[in-house]
C-alpha cells in the first residue's frame, strides 16, 4: 500500500488526489475497452 502523507502542515488539496485517481481510472478503462477493437 502506497504511503499517504497526512501531514497537517501541508496545504495540499485533497481533491487533487481524487481527480488524479478518477482520470487514471478513466484512462485505464478507455485503454481496456479500445485495445481489443484495435487488436
C-alpha positions as CSV (number, residue, x, y, z in Angstrom):
1,X,0.0,0.0,0.0
2,X,1.5,3.4,-1.0
3,X,2.4,5.8,1.7
4,X,-0.2,8.5,2.2
5,X,1.0,11.8,3.6
6,X,-1.4,13.1,6.2
7,X,0.8,15.8,7.5
8,X,-1.5,18.6,8.7
9,X,1.1,21.3,8.0
10,X,0.9,20.7,4.3
11,X,-1.8,22.6,2.4
12,X,-2.1,20.2,-0.5
13,X,-5.7,20.0,-1.6
14,X,-7.2,16.5,-1.1
15,X,-9.4,16.7,-4.2
16,X,-6.3,16.7,-6.4
17,X,-5.7,13.1,-5.4
18,X,-9.3,12.1,-6.2
19,X,-9.2,14.0,-9.6
20,X,-5.9,12.1,-10.5
21,X,-7.4,8.8,-9.4
22,X,-10.5,9.4,-11.5
23,X,-8.5,10.4,-14.5
24,X,-6.3,7.4,-14.2
25,X,-9.3,5.1,-13.8
26,X,-11.0,6.6,-16.9
27,X,-7.8,6.4,-19.0
28,X,-7.3,2.7,-18.0
29,X,-10.9,1.9,-18.8
30,X,-10.6,3.5,-22.2
31,X,-7.4,1.5,-23.0
32,X,-9.1,-1.7,-21.8
33,X,-12.2,-1.1,-23.9
34,X,-10.4,0.3,-27.0
35,X,-7.4,-2.1,-27.1
36,X,-9.5,-5.3,-28.2
37,X,-11.0,-3.3,-31.0
38,X,-7.6,-2.2,-32.3
39,X,-6.0,-5.7,-32.0
